[in-house]
Amino acid sequence: MKKRGFGDVGGFIKEQRERSALSIRKLADMTGISNPYLSQIERGIRTPSADILRTIASALDIRTETLYEQAGLLDAETAPGVTEAIGADPKLSENQKQALMEIYSSFIAQNQEES
């Protein structure tokens, strides 16, 4: 899979929204993200946070990790083991899983910036 930069994650979100037959206004309502902000994300003008990506993924019924990969926050070749382990751990609450994924994603992004 080709890695995308943040400018391309918006295009991916738009593709997924259109495949789901959702208007941008409907997706904005579903996520609690303002319509103008969501439009700017889709056009690559704004950089969404990991939390915003998680919210959008949930509304579009796609894996959060998929959006993280599209945004370049996770390496598609190595991340699934870590992300699947976090997601599958029954000892963690959903909030704990989300927090771990956001921390992990921030470390990956930081490492990519440094290399």
C-alpha positions in Angstrom: 0.0 0.0 0.0 1.3 3.4 -0.9 1.9 5.7 2.1 0.1 9.0 1.9 1.0 12.2 3.6 -1.5 14.3 5.6 -2.5 16.1 2.4 -3.7 12.8 1.0 -5.6 11.5 4.0 -8.3 14.0 3.2 -8.8 12.6 -0.2 -9.0 9.1 1.3 -11.6 10.3 3.8 -13.6 11.9 0.9 -13.5 8.7 -1.1 -14.7 6.7 1.9 -17.5 9.2 2.6 -18.7 9.1 -1.0 -18.6 5.3 -1.0 -20.8 5.4 2.1 -23.2 7.8 0.2 -22.8 10.4 2.9 -22.8 14.1 2.3 -20.1 16.2 3.9 -22.8 17.8 6.1 -24.1 14.3 7.2 -20.6 13.2 8.1 -20.0 16.4 10.0 -23.2 15.8 12.0 -22.2 12.2 12.7 -18.8 13.2 14.0 -19.5 16.5 15.7 -16.8 18.1 13.5 -17.9 21.3 11.9 -18.7 21.2 8.2 -16.1 23.8 7.2 -13.3 22.0 9.2 -14.2 18.6 7.7 -14.2 20.2 4.2 -10.7 21.6 4.9 -9.5 18.2 6.0 -10.8 16.6 2.8 -9.1 19.3 0.7 -5.8 18.8 2.6 -5.8 22.3 4.0 -6.1 21.2 7.7 -4.1 18.4 9.5 -6.5 16.3 11.6 -5.4 15.1 15.0 -5.3 11.4 15.9 -8.5 11.9 17.9 -10.3 13.5 14.9 -9.1 10.7 12.6 -10.5 8.2 15.2 -13.9 9.9 15.2 -14.1 10.0 11.4 -13.1 6.4 11.2 -15.8 5.4 13.6 -18.5 7.3 11.6 -17.3 5.8 8.3 -17.2 2.3 9.9 -13.5 1.8 9.0 -10.6 0.8 11.2 -8.9 3.8 12.9 -5.6 2.2 12.1 -6.5 2.5 8.4 -6.8 6.3 8.7 -3.6 6.4 10.8 -1.8 4.5 8.0 -3.2 6.8 5.3 -2.1 9.8 7.4 1.4 8.4 7.7 1.1 8.0 11.4 1.5 4.2 11.3 3.7 2.1 9.1 1.4 -0.3 7.3 4.0 -3.1 7.2 4.8 -3.2 11.0 1.9 -1.5 12.8 -0.8 -4.1 12.5 0.8 -6.4 15.1 0.9 -3.6 17.7 -2.5 -2.1 16.9 -4.2 -5.4 16.7 -2.6 -6.4 20.1 -3.9 -3.2 21.7 -7.3 -3.6 20.1 -7.6 -7.3 21.1 -6.5 -7.0 24.8 -9.5 -7.7 27.0 -7.8 -6.2 30.0 -7.9 -2.7 28.6 -10.9 -0.5 28.5 -11.9 1.2 25.2 -10.6 4.5 26.5 -7.3 2.9 27.5 -7.0 1.4 24.0 -7.6 4.7 22.4 -5.0 6.4 24.6 -2.4 3.8 23.8 -3.1 4.1 20.1 -2.7 7.9 20.2 0.5 7.6 22.1 1.8 5.0 19.8 0.8 7.0 16.8 2.6 10.1 18.1 5.8 8.2 18.7 5.7 6.8 15.1 5.0 10.3 13.7 7.9 11.8 15.8 10.3 9.1 14.6 9.3 9.7 11.0 10.0 13.4 11.4 13.4 12.7 12.9 14.5 10.3 10.1 
